[in-house]
Amino acid sequence: MFTTRLANVDDAAVLTTLASMAPEGLISAPDDWEHRLGEIHDSGNTTVVAEVCGQVVAFLWADLAMHIDFELDLNWLCLNALFVDPASRDQGIGKALITNTVNWAQKLGIPVIHGSCLVESADWWRARGFTVAEPGAPWKTHVSVNGQRLQIAAAGDTCAMWLHLVPPVEVDIQK
């Protein structure tokens, strides 16, 4: 059995270890986890962990990247990382972390969750309701900035993925 909780500063070392176990290029793990841990921050930056017998075996890190990285007033949640220790897989831990995150996002009125995934995990994400693009193909969003359609591509051999929690509405942001 496992439990989930918000990560705290005491989890920084194990999160670094778990992130280093992920396939190269999948997780752009931060050098410093501390500002991503503890209570949910104003930036929407949060990390949730799963524990088995008191040991952290998985984590999910998400933030409002469109606002943080691009200064766009889009309340979209970016899944930066989901990783489950290989020895703890196939127990529903990843599914629980995603389900909890989707429920949390819905309560906050977040309309879209997006991120990237490995090609070999695309069907797993589809089973959780996500749309997954072909490798290298961008997600052509429903948002334009100054008349240009906003597209989000995944890096390397990963696939862009997204989940609309509310029906998308075409919008053009003027900057």
C-alpha positions as CSV (number, residue, x, y, z in Angstrom):
1,M,0.0,0.0,0.0
2,F,1.1,3.6,-0.6
3,T,0.2,7.1,0.5
4,T,0.6,10.4,-1.2
5,R,1.5,13.8,0.3
6,L,3.0,17.2,-0.5
7,A,6.7,17.0,-0.6
8,N,8.7,18.9,2.0
9,V,12.3,20.1,2.2
10,D,13.3,16.8,3.9
11,D,12.5,15.0,0.6
12,A,15.1,17.0,-1.5
13,A,17.8,14.4,-1.5
14,V,15.5,11.5,-2.4
15,L,13.9,13.5,-5.1
16,T,17.3,14.2,-6.6
17,T,18.1,10.5,-6.5
18,L,14.8,9.5,-8.1
19,A,15.1,12.2,-10.8
20,S,18.5,10.9,-11.7
21,M,17.0,7.4,-12.3
22,A,14.7,8.7,-15.0
23,P,15.6,8.3,-18.7
24,E,17.9,11.0,-19.9
25,G,16.1,14.1,-21.2
26,L,12.8,13.2,-19.7
27,I,13.0,15.2,-16.5
28,S,14.8,18.5,-16.4
29,A,15.4,18.1,-12.7
30,P,16.2,21.2,-10.8
31,D,19.5,21.7,-9.1
32,D,17.7,22.9,-6.0
33,W,14.4,21.3,-5.0
34,E,13.9,23.4,-1.9
35,H,11.7,26.1,-3.5
36,R,9.5,23.4,-5.1
37,L,8.7,21.7,-1.8
38,G,6.2,22.3,1.0
39,E,3.0,24.1,0.6
40,I,1.7,25.0,-2.9
41,H,3.3,28.2,-3.9
42,D,1.7,31.3,-5.5
43,S,3.3,30.2,-8.8
44,G,1.4,27.0,-8.7
45,N,4.7,25.1,-8.3
46,T,4.1,22.0,-6.4
47,T,5.6,18.5,-5.8
48,V,3.7,15.5,-4.5
49,V,5.3,12.3,-3.4
50,A,4.2,8.7,-2.9
51,E,5.5,6.6,0.0
52,V,5.6,2.9,0.6
53,C,6.4,1.9,4.2
54,G,7.5,5.5,4.9
55,Q,10.0,5.6,1.9
56,V,9.5,8.0,-1.0
57,V,9.2,6.0,-4.2
58,A,7.6,8.4,-6.6
59,F,7.0,12.1,-7.3
60,L,5.0,14.4,-9.5
61,W,6.2,18.0,-10.0
62,A,3.9,20.5,-11.7
63,D,3.7,24.3,-12.1
64,L,2.0,27.1,-14.1
65,A,4.8,27.1,-16.7
66,M,3.0,29.3,-19.3
67,H,2.8,32.1,-16.7
68,I,6.3,31.5,-15.2
69,D,8.3,30.8,-18.4
70,F,6.4,32.9,-21.0
71,E,4.5,35.5,-19.0
72,L,1.2,34.5,-20.5
73,D,-1.8,34.8,-18.3
74,L,-2.8,31.2,-18.9
75,N,-3.8,29.2,-15.9
76,W,-2.4,25.9,-17.4
77,L,-0.7,23.3,-15.3
78,C,2.5,21.9,-16.7
79,L,3.4,18.4,-15.6
80,N,7.2,18.7,-15.5
81,A,7.8,15.3,-14.1
82,L,6.2,12.1,-13.0
83,F,8.5,9.3,-11.9
84,V,8.0,6.1,-10.1
85,D,10.9,4.0,-8.9
86,P,11.0,0.9,-11.2
87,A,10.7,-1.4,-8.1
88,S,7.4,0.2,-7.2
89,R,5.7,0.3,-10.5
90,D,2.5,-1.5,-11.5
91,Q,0.9,-0.7,-8.1
92,G,-1.2,2.3,-9.3
93,I,1.1,4.9,-7.8
94,G,1.5,6.9,-11.0
95,K,-2.2,6.7,-11.7
96,A,-3.0,7.9,-8.2
97,L,-0.5,10.9,-8.5
98,I,-2.1,11.9,-11.8
99,T,-5.7,11.4,-10.5
100,N,-5.0,13.5,-7.4
101,T,-3.4,16.2,-9.6
102,V,-6.3,16.3,-12.0
103,N,-8.8,16.5,-9.1
104,W,-6.7,19.3,-7.5
105,A,-6.5,21.2,-10.9
106,Q,-10.3,20.9,-11.4
107,K,-11.0,22.3,-7.9
108,L,-8.8,25.3,-8.8
109,G,-10.5,25.9,-12.1
110,I,-7.3,25.0,-14.1
111,P,-8.6,24.4,-17.7
112,V,-5.6,22.5,-19.2
113,I,-2.9,20.2,-18.0
114,H,0.0,19.6,-20.4
115,G,3.5,18.1,-20.5
116,S,5.6,15.6,-22.4
117,C,6.0,11.9,-22.2
118,L,8.1,9.0,-23.6
119,V,6.8,7.4,-26.7
120,E,6.6,4.0,-24.9
121,S,4.3,5.5,-22.2
122,A,2.0,7.3,-24.6
123,D,-0.8,4.6,-24.3
124,W,-0.6,4.9,-20.5
125,W,-1.2,8.6,-20.7
126,R,-4.0,8.1,-23.3
127,A,-5.7,5.7,-20.8
128,R,-5.8,8.6,-18.3
129,G,-7.6,10.9,-20.8
130,F,-4.6,12.7,-22.3
131,T,-4.2,13.5,-25.9
132,V,-0.7,12.6,-27.0
133,A,0.9,13.9,-30.2
134,E,3.3,12.0,-32.4
135,P,7.0,12.4,-31.5
136,G,8.2,15.8,-32.6
137,A,4.7,17.0,-33.5
138,P,3.6,20.1,-31.6
139,W,0.4,20.6,-29.6
140,K,-1.5,23.2,-31.6
141,T,-3.3,24.9,-28.8
142,H,-6.6,26.9,-28.9
143,V,-4.7,30.1,-28.0
144,S,-3.0,32.6,-30.3
145,V,-0.6,35.3,-29.2
146,N,-0.8,38.4,-31.4
147,G,-2.5,36.4,-34.1
148,Q,0.0,33.5,-34.1
149,R,-1.2,30.1,-33.0
150,L,0.6,28.9,-29.8
151,Q,2.2,25.6,-30.4
152,I,4.0,23.5,-27.7
153,A,6.5,20.9,-28.8
154,A,8.1,18.2,-26.7
155,A,11.9,17.9,-26.7
156,G,13.9,15.1,-28.3
157,D,12.1,11.8,-28.7
158,T,9.3,12.7,-26.3
159,C,5.6,13.4,-27.2
160,A,3.6,16.5,-26.3
161,M,0.5,15.6,-24.3
162,W,-2.4,17.6,-22.9
163,L,-5.8,17.2,-21.1
164,H,-8.6,19.7,-21.4
165,L,-10.5,19.9,-18.1
166,V,-13.0,22.3,-19.6
167,P,-13.9,22.6,-23.3
168,P,-11.3,24.8,-25.0
169,V,-12.3,28.3,-26.2
170,E,-10.4,30.0,-29.0
171,V,-8.6,33.1,-27.7
172,D,-6.1,35.6,-29.0
173,I,-3.8,37.3,-26.4
174,Q,-2.4,40.6,-27.4
175,K,1.0,41.4,-25.9
